[in-house]
């Protein structure tokens, strides 16, 4: 009789998966809201639709890109899950949708229950910050596919908005004002260039950098800011015409996405102090303003468009919810973004 080969012999240990679920359960349950039905472990997550007259579901999915490399080489896994949530919920809030629930996907070569639980603790923190319930996910052990110690994390968020309150930029016109809400740092885009500029030698990344005013690894792993509560509060008091999440493509690609045909904008890049990390990267890369503003958020994570008469109320409301914001520019006839 030939020797038998078990699933464990092939590199997948289901017991590690069971242990991971056991360890992450407390983090998942900490996100539950009144809409959650059932418990962790079902084949599907259940969520009761809130009572809205004409509900429209808004969905978004994203990952954290190669920022993961820094989490892995620094062996710091408790915040990267926040990034995964932020990239999804910050997208759907641009349409005025309140996040309802989130699902995560974690894949690795050899499952470490403790590591996946730590990553999920960050996912849960991001969910609590955004008011989304973590109602399920997938933990995949894929030996031979990921190098030892590597993993990937991605997510999927669903929110809801009343059809009459959808924010889509359709009523933006010439002369409207663009207000930028400051970011917490690089967020989760542009890291392929970041890694070219900073490298992956963790011993060097932990050395204090005078230009940055910090150790590079601390700056590079600062989690993405979640804007959900601030934006939800704002749209309750002001008629917000459009909202742009500044992700990959920076100002140049993302801001025009909210404009109707025939509308562009002028941005005053001297209207605020660009954080040191972006200045250092621009100098190291030796690239133009146009190039760097087409890659990074440059210290602005969200841009909201409002009527000129609503500017003061908008700024006061955002500051009331703890945001630091600045008047970036205004809309004009034309197309695209002009940096001044």
N, C-alpha and C positions, 0 to 999 in steps of 0.2 A: 504494500500500500504506500503510495506517495505521501511525502510529508505535507501536512496541511499548512496553508498560509492564511492567517487571520487579517482582519481589517487593521488591527494594531500593528501587525508585522509590516504592513504597507505604509505605515507612518501616521495613521489616524487613530487617536485614542479617544473613544467616545466618552470615557470616564472623565477626561479633562474637560470635555464639553459640558458634562453634567455639573462638574465643580464650578466652572465659569458662570453658569446660570445661577447656581446657588449663591455665589459671591456677589453677583450684580443685582440680585433681586431687591435688596434694600434701596439701591440707587434708583431703580426703575419705579418702585412704589412711591418714592418721594416726589415724583412728578405727576401723580394721578390727580385728575380734576374730576368734577362731578359728572362729566360726560363719559368717563371710562366705564365700560361694562366688561365683566369677566376679569380674568387675571392672567399674569404672565405664564406662558406655556401652551396656550391654545394655538391652533394652526393659523388663525387669523386674529388680528386685533379688532376689538369692537369699540365703537364710539357713537354715542347718541347725538344726533344733530340738534344744535341749539335752536330755540324758537325764534326764528327770523322770518319776517313776512315773505320775502322773496330771495331765499338764500342762493348764493353762487359759490361753488367750491373753487379755490385757487390752490394749485399744487406747485411745488418746486423741489428739485433734487440737485445735489452738488456734493463735491468732496472737498478736500483741503489741499490738493495738489502736492507738490514736492516739499511743502513745509514739513511734511511728515518726516523727511530725512533728518531735520534738526531735532524733532522729538525723539527719534530713534538713537541718534548719536549722542544726545545729551541724557538718554535714558530717563526722560521726563514725559510721562504719558497722561498726566491728570488734567491738562488743559486743551489738548488737541481735539477732544470731543466737543468742547465749546465752539471751536471753529466750524466743525461739521454742522452743528445746529445753526449757528449764526449765518452761514452762507446760504442756507435754505430759507430761514424765517425772514431774514432781511430782504430777500427777493420778494416773497409773497406780501410783505407789508407794504411794498411799493404800490400795490393795487388796492390798499386799504383793508386787506384781509387779516382778520385776527387768527393767529395760529391755533389750531385745535389739537393736532397730534403729530408725532414724529416717529419715524422708524429708522433704525440704523443698520448698516451692513459693515461687519468687521471680518476681514479675511487675513489669514496668516499661514506660514508654512508649518510651524509646530506651535500648537496652542499652549499659551501660558495662562492659566485661569486668573492668576493675580494681575497680569498685565491687561488682559481684556477687561477685567472688572475695574481697573484704574481708568482705562480709556472711557468706559461706560459711565464712570462717576462724573467725568467731564461732560459727556453727553447729557446726563441728567441735570447737571448744573445749568447748562445752556437751555435746556427745556424749562427749568424753573424760572430762569430769567425771562423767557419769552412767553410763559404761560401755556406752553404746549405739553401735552401728556406723551410720555414715551410708552407706546402701547405694544411695541414688538420690535423685531429685528432678526438678523441672521448672523450667526457666528460660524464662519467657514474655515475648516482646517484643510489646507491644500499643499501637502508635502511635495517638494520638487518643483513647485511653481514660484514660491517666494523664497529668497535667500534667508538664511538663518537670522532670526531677530527682526526681520522686516514684516510689515503688515500694511493694510490699507483700511481706511475708514471713510464711509460715505453715508449720506442720509437722504431722507425724503420727508417733506413736510406738507401738510394740508391745512388750509385755513378757510375761513368763510367770510363773506361780505354780502350785505344786502345789494341787490342788483342796482338799485338807484344810487348807491353810494360808492360804486366802483370808481377808482381813480385811474384814469387812462391817458391824461394829457390832452384830450381832444379839444378842450376849451382854452388852451394856452394861446396867448396872442402876443404880438409885439409889445414890448414895454413891461412885461411881467418881470418879477424879481426872483433871482435864484439865491437861495440861502443855503450855505454849506454847514453841515453838522460834523464836527471834528471826529476823526478816527482815533483808535487806540494805538495805531501804528501801521505796519504794513498790511495787517489783516491776513488774507490767505491767497493772495494773487501775486504773480511775478517772481515766484521763488526759484524758478529755473535760472533767472538772471541773478537773483540774490545769491544763490549758491556759487555762481561764477565769480561774484565779487567778493564774497566773504570766505569761500572755501568750506571744507567740512572737517578741519582739524579742531576737535573739541577743546584741546588744551589751549589753543590760541583764542578760540571763541570765548573762553572763560577769563581772559585777561582784560582788565579795565581799559577802555578806549577813551582817550581824552576828547576826541571829536564827538563821539556819541554821548559822552557823559554817563556811560554804563558799560557793562560787559556785553559784547555783541549777542551772545546766546540768549540773554534775558530780553533784549529788544526783539530778536528774531522770533522768539516763541511767545511774545505777548499775544494773548488770544484776541480774536476778532470781536469787536464791540457789537452788542445786540441792541438794536434801536426800537424794538417792537413797542415797549411801553410808552416811550417818548412820542412815537408817531401816532399811536392810538389815542393818546391824550390830546395831541395837536389837532387831529382831524375832527375831534369833538367840539373844538372851539373856533376853528378857522377853515375856510373853504380852500383846501389844498388842491391845486390844479394838476400837479404832477410830482412824482417822487422817483429819483434815480439812485440806485444802489451802485456805488463806485467800486467795481470789481475789476476783473481782467479787462484791459482796454482803457482803464483810467477815465479821465475826464472826456477824452476825445471820442471814445466809442459810446460810453454809457449815458452821458447827459442828453445827446440828441435822440436817444431811443424814446424819450417821453414827449418829443415835439411833434405836432402835426406838420403836414407838408407845407413848405414855404417858411418855416420858422427855424432860426438858428440862435446862437447866443454869443455874447462877448463875456469873457471871464478875466477879471483883474487878478493876476497871480501874485500881486503885491498887496492884496487885501488882508492877508494874514501871514503869520510866521510859519513857514514850512518846517516841519520837524527835522531835527538834525540828521536822522537816518537817511532821509531822501536826498538831502544835500550831499552827504558823504557818498551815497551811491551814484549820484549824477556825476560827481567829480571823478570817482574811480572808473566809471564806465565811459567818461568823456563823451556824453551824449547831449543832444539839444533839449531845450524845454519841451518842444513838440514830442520828442521821443519818450521822455520820462513821464510826461503827463498822459501819454498813450499806453503806459505800462502799469503805473502805480496810482494809488489813491491820493498821494501827496498830502496826506494829513486830513483829508475830507472823506468820510465814509458814506455820507448820504447827502443828497441835494434835493431840496424841496422848492417847488415853484409856486409863488403866490402873487396875487394882485398887489400893486404898490400900496394900496390902502391897508393891507393886512400885514405889512412887514413888521411893524412894532409889536403887534399882538403875537405874531408868530415867534419872534425872538424872545419875548417875555415868557411865553408858554414853554418854549424849549429850554430856556434857562431854569424855569421853575421845576422841570423834570431832570435837572442836573446836566443838561447838554451845554457844550461850548460851541457857539455858532458864529457865523460871519456872513455878511452880504458879499457874495462872490461876483455877481454881475447881473446882466439883464438879457432878455430875449430880444432878437432883432429879426427883421425880414432877411431871408436867405436860408442857409443850411450849415450844419456843422458847428464847430466850436472855434472861436477866434480867441487866442491868448493875447492879453495886452500887458 
